[in-house]
């Protein structure tokens, strides 16, 4: 089971991030991404930081979510930053 917590500049993940919790992680990512409007993100870039230092494992579903999040942020001029 994983835990997702909001931080000052993104999210902190811990535990096993797998298909059982991808929906919760997607919801948390969406909540963070909504904060910065698209036009503003393109002007100054919008990075989303994920603290993954306490993650024990990621499965293919979680990895696919991270890749799609990276692509969406790149389209908006931002980056997905894994710490």
Secondary structure, 3 states (H helix, E strand, C coil): CEEEEEECCEEEEEEEECCCCHHHHHHHHHHHHCCCCHHHHHHHCCEEEEEEEEEEEECHHHHHHHHHHHHHHHHCCCEEEEC
